[in-house]
Amino acid sequence: MLGVFVLMIAVPAVATERASAKFVFTNFNTDNSAGIHSHLYIFLLGLLMSQYTLLGYDASAHMTEETKNADKNGPIGIISAIGISIVVGWGYILGVTFAVKDIPSLLSPDNEVSSSPPSYFSYNAIAQVFCQAFKSRYGSGVGGIVCLGIVAVAIYFCGMSSVTTFSRDGAMPLSSVWHKVNKHEVPMNAVWLSAFVSLCMALPSLGSLVAFQAMVSIATIGLYIAYALPIFFRVTLVRKHFVPGPFNLRRYSVLVGWVAVLWVVTITVLFSLPVMYPVTRDTLNYTPVAVGGLFILVLTSWVVSARHWFKGPVTNLS
């Protein structure tokens, strides 16, 4: 959280030139090389950036097992995290967009963060914003790359926490290895596994934009689908048998649940739309293929094997 506050203040503060409020709140980049000129289409794609800022609030759920009165304080923590993500995420987006002056240079494969052959980093507009802001004031964009490292570290720790939790519940191969902690109560095996997987996911970006985008799409949409599935089952299959905890939304629970499910369906469709026209093998959005393929693998694994041995989350209550 502290890192995000630093970014939302540092980037526009460091930039020697800033966009006007009119540009930030009213400009549509219709003059682009992506072949997208519809204001509505650009608006819908722009929602995805907002959705990115809402990722990660499930971290509060990971902490419930270490929380007193978790049946009450856990849900309160989750709702609080969502509210904080909305406010801080909006501030972060404003900070970044106010630092934008030259949109074409952000999307150019010849900018400071480009690579050859073209890869994901050739078109990483956010990285270019950070780089330009620091370069304009200090003559070097290294500070911007360091700022991006703050975000990367935060995401890494979220992933490590998930590895530890899933392995503790026996939901991963070699679970007994990954959730083991050392004398300092640190799951070092999970730390190194997360680092190794992160490295493997980053390597394709050096040569294949398509491969990297496919993996990113799995991580993004996969998270939201994982959020939505329990809610969907709550408002459908187990609606009459569900026993609410001491903190609940009472008569609004089902309504809020359906809104959440429908929103996830909506953003899943948005994440799957083409982001460049004409659509070719190189510009096709492979998100549906990647997510669909992963879903088939997971479902097959469950039917063939996991349903016979996975018993659900491990409880620490006696």
C-alpha positions in Angstrom: 0.0 0.0 0.0 2.8 2.4 0.9 4.4 1.7 -2.5 1.3 2.6 -4.4 1.0 5.9 -2.4 4.6 6.6 -3.4 3.9 5.9 -7.1 0.7 8.0 -7.2 2.5 11.0 -5.8 6.1 10.5 -7.2 5.3 10.0 -10.9 3.3 13.2 -11.5 5.6 15.1 -9.1 8.8 14.1 -10.9 7.4 14.7 -14.4 8.5 18.2 -15.7 5.4 18.4 -17.9 1.9 17.3 -16.9 -1.3 16.8 -18.8 -4.2 19.1 -18.2 -7.4 18.0 -16.4 -9.3 18.4 -19.6 -6.9 16.0 -21.4 -7.1 13.4 -18.6 -10.9 13.4 -18.2 -12.1 14.0 -21.7 -9.5 13.0 -24.3 -10.1 9.8 -26.4 -7.1 8.6 -28.3 -8.9 8.0 -31.5 -5.9 8.9 -33.6 -4.0 5.6 -33.0 -2.3 2.9 -35.0 -4.5 0.2 -33.4 -7.3 0.8 -35.8 -9.8 1.6 -33.0 -11.6 4.9 -33.4 -14.9 4.4 -31.6 -15.3 6.4 -28.4 -17.4 3.7 -26.8 -15.0 0.9 -27.7 -12.1 3.0 -26.2 -14.1 3.6 -23.1 -14.8 -0.1 -22.6 -11.2 -1.0 -23.1 -10.3 1.8 -20.7 -12.3 0.1 -18.0 -9.7 -2.7 -18.0 -7.1 -0.4 -16.5 -9.4 0.4 -13.7 -10.0 -3.3 -13.2 -6.3 -4.0 -12.9 -6.1 -1.7 -9.9 -8.7 -3.7 -8.1 -6.6 -6.9 -8.2 -5.1 -8.2 -5.0 -7.6 -7.3 -2.4 -8.1 -11.0 -1.8 -4.8 -10.7 0.2 -7.0 -9.7 3.2 -8.7 -13.1 2.9 -5.4 -14.8 3.1 -4.9 -13.2 6.5 -8.2 -14.3 8.1 -6.7 -17.5 9.6 -4.3 -15.2 11.6 -7.1 -12.9 12.6 -9.1 -12.9 15.9 -12.8 -13.3 15.4 -12.2 -14.1 11.8 -15.8 -14.9 11.0 -16.6 -11.2 11.6 -13.4 -9.4 11.1 -12.4 -11.3 8.0 -15.4 -10.1 5.8 -14.9 -6.6 7.2 -11.3 -6.7 6.2 -12.2 -7.8 2.7 -14.8 -5.0 2.2 -12.3 -2.5 3.6 -9.7 -3.7 1.2 -12.0 -3.3 -1.7 -12.9 0.3 -0.6 -9.2 1.2 -0.2 -8.4 -0.4 -3.6 -11.0 1.8 -5.3 -9.7 5.0 -3.7 -6.0 4.3 -4.0 -6.4 2.7 -7.5 -8.2 5.7 -8.8 -5.4 7.9 -7.4 -2.8 5.8 -9.0 -4.5 6.0 -12.4 -4.8 9.8 -12.1 -1.1 10.0 -11.1 -0.1 8.1 -14.2 -2.4 9.8 -16.7 -1.4 13.3 -15.5 2.2 12.3 -16.4 1.2 11.5 -19.9 1.9 14.1 -22.6 2.8 12.3 -25.8 0.6 9.2 -26.4 2.3 8.1 -29.7 5.7 7.9 -28.0 4.2 5.6 -25.3 3.1 3.1 -27.9 6.1 3.4 -30.2 8.4 0.4 -30.5 11.3 2.8 -30.6 10.9 4.3 -27.2 13.2 3.9 -24.2 11.7 0.6 -23.0 11.5 -1.0 -26.4 13.4 -4.1 -27.3 14.5 -5.9 -30.4 13.0 -8.1 -31.6 9.7 -6.5 -30.5 8.3 -7.9 -27.3 5.9 -7.1 -24.6 8.2 -4.3 -23.3 8.2 -2.7 -26.7 4.6 -1.6 -26.1 4.5 -1.2 -22.3 3.0 2.2 -22.0 3.1 2.3 -18.2 6.8 1.5 -18.1 7.4 4.3 -20.7 5.4 6.8 -18.6 7.6 6.1 -15.6 10.7 6.2 -17.6 9.8 9.5 -19.4 8.9 11.1 -16.1 12.2 10.4 -14.4 14.2 11.0 -17.6 12.7 14.5 -18.1 13.9 15.6 -14.6 17.0 13.5 -13.9 18.2 12.6 -17.4 17.7 8.9 -16.8 14.7 6.6 -16.6 16.3 4.2 -14.1 14.2 5.6 -11.3 11.0 4.8 -13.2 12.1 1.2 -13.6 12.8 1.0 -9.8 9.3 2.3 -9.2 7.9 -0.5 -11.3 9.9 -2.9 -9.2 7.9 -1.8 -6.2 4.7 -3.1 -7.9 6.5 -6.3 -9.0 7.6 -7.1 -5.4 4.0 -6.6 -4.1 2.6 -9.0 -6.7 5.4 -11.4 -5.9 4.5 -11.5 -2.2 0.8 -12.1 -3.0 1.8 -15.0 -5.2 4.0 -16.5 -2.5 1.2 -16.2 0.0 -1.1 -18.1 -2.3 1.4 -20.8 -2.8 1.8 -21.3 0.9 -2.0 -21.3 1.5 -2.8 -23.8 -1.3 0.0 -26.1 -0.4 -1.0 -26.1 3.3 -4.5 -27.2 2.1 -2.9 -30.0 0.0 -4.1 -28.4 -3.3 -0.7 -28.4 -5.0 1.7 -31.1 -6.2 4.4 -31.7 -3.5 2.3 -29.6 -1.0 4.3 -30.9 1.9 7.4 -29.3 0.5 6.1 -25.9 -0.3 4.3 -25.1 2.9 7.2 -26.1 5.1 8.6 -23.2 7.2 12.1 -22.6 8.6 13.1 -21.7 12.1 12.1 -18.1 11.4 8.6 -19.2 10.3 9.3 -18.3 6.7 8.2 -20.7 3.9 11.4 -20.5 2.0 10.5 -23.3 -0.4 7.4 -21.3 -1.4 9.5 -18.2 -1.8 11.9 -19.9 -4.2 9.1 -21.6 -6.1 7.4 -18.3 -6.6 10.6 -16.7 -7.8 11.3 -19.5 -10.2 7.8 -19.4 -11.7 7.9 -15.6 -12.0 11.2 -15.9 -13.9 9.7 -18.6 -16.2 6.7 -16.4 -16.9 8.9 -13.4 -17.6 11.2 -15.1 -20.1 8.7 -15.5 -23.0 8.3 -11.7 -23.0 11.8 -11.4 -24.4 10.8 -13.0 -27.6 7.0 -13.6 -27.8 4.4 -10.9 -27.1 1.6 -13.3 -27.7 2.9 -15.9 -25.2 3.4 -13.3 -22.5 0.0 -11.7 -23.0 -1.7 -15.1 -22.8 -0.1 -15.8 -19.4 -1.0 -12.3 -18.1 -4.6 -12.9 -19.2 -4.8 -16.1 -17.4 -3.6 -14.4 -14.2 -6.0 -11.5 -14.5 -9.2 -13.2 -15.6 -8.4 -16.3 -13.7 -8.4 -14.4 -10.5 -11.8 -12.8 -11.2 -13.3 -16.1 -12.2 -12.0 -17.6 -9.0 -13.7 -14.7 -7.1 -16.9 -15.2 -8.9 -17.4 -18.9 -8.8 -18.0 -19.2 -5.0 -20.4 -16.3 -5.2 -22.2 -17.9 -8.1 -22.7 -21.1 -6.2 -23.8 -19.1 -3.1 -26.6 -17.4 -5.0 -27.7 -20.5 -7.0 -26.9 -24.1 -5.8 -26.6 -23.5 -2.1 -28.8 -20.5 -1.8 -31.4 -22.2 0.5 -28.8 -24.1 2.5 -26.2 -21.4 3.0 -25.6 -20.5 6.6 -24.4 -16.9 6.9 -21.8 -15.8 9.4 -22.2 -13.1 12.0 -21.3 -10.4 9.4 -23.4 -10.6 6.3 -25.3 -8.4 3.9 -28.7 -9.9 5.1 -31.4 -9.4 2.5 -29.0 -7.7 0.0 -26.7 -10.7 -0.1 -28.2 -12.3 -3.1 -28.6 -9.1 -5.0 -25.0 -8.1 -4.4 -23.9 -11.6 -5.3 -25.6 -11.5 -8.7 -24.2 -8.0 -9.4 -20.7 -9.3 -8.7 -21.2 -12.4 -10.9 -22.6 -10.3 -13.8 -19.8 -7.8 -13.5 -17.1 -10.5 -13.7 -18.9 -11.9 -16.8 -18.8 -8.4 -18.3 -15.1 -7.8 -17.7 -14.3 -11.3 -18.9 -15.9 -10.4 -22.2 -14.1 -7.0 -22.2 -10.7 -8.7 -21.5 -11.4 -11.0 -24.5 -12.1 -8.2 -27.1 -9.5 -7.4 -29.7 -7.2 -4.5 -28.8 -5.9 -4.0 -32.3 -7.4 -4.1 -35.8 -7.3 -5.7 -38.3 -7.2 -8.9 -36.3 -4.3 -11.2 -37.5 -2.3 -14.0 -36.0 -0.1 -11.5 -34.3 -2.8 -9.1 -33.0 -5.4 -11.6 -32.0 -6.4 -11.5 -28.3 -5.6 -15.0 -27.2 -7.2 -14.5 -23.8 -10.2 -16.8 -24.4 -7.9 -19.5 -25.8 -5.5 -19.3 -22.8 -8.2 -19.1 -20.1 -10.4 -21.8 -21.8 -7.4 -24.1 -22.1 -6.5 -23.6 -18.5 -10.1 -24.2 -17.5 -10.2 -27.5 -19.4 -7.0 -28.6 -17.7 -8.2 -27.8 -14.2 -11.6 -29.4 -14.8 -10.0 -32.5 -16.2 -7.6 -32.7 -13.2 -10.6 -32.4 -10.8 -12.7 -35.1 -12.5 -9.8 -37.5 -13.0 -7.9 -37.1 -9.8 -8.4 -34.2 -7.3 -12.0 -34.9 -6.4 -10.9 -38.2 -4.9 -8.4 -36.8 -2.5 -8.9 -33.0 -2.0 -11.0 -32.4 1.1 -11.1 -28.6 1.1 -9.3 -26.0 3.2 -7.6 -27.3 6.3 -9.0 -25.8 9.5 -6.9 -24.8 12.4 -9.7 -25.0 14.9 -9.9 -27.8 17.4 
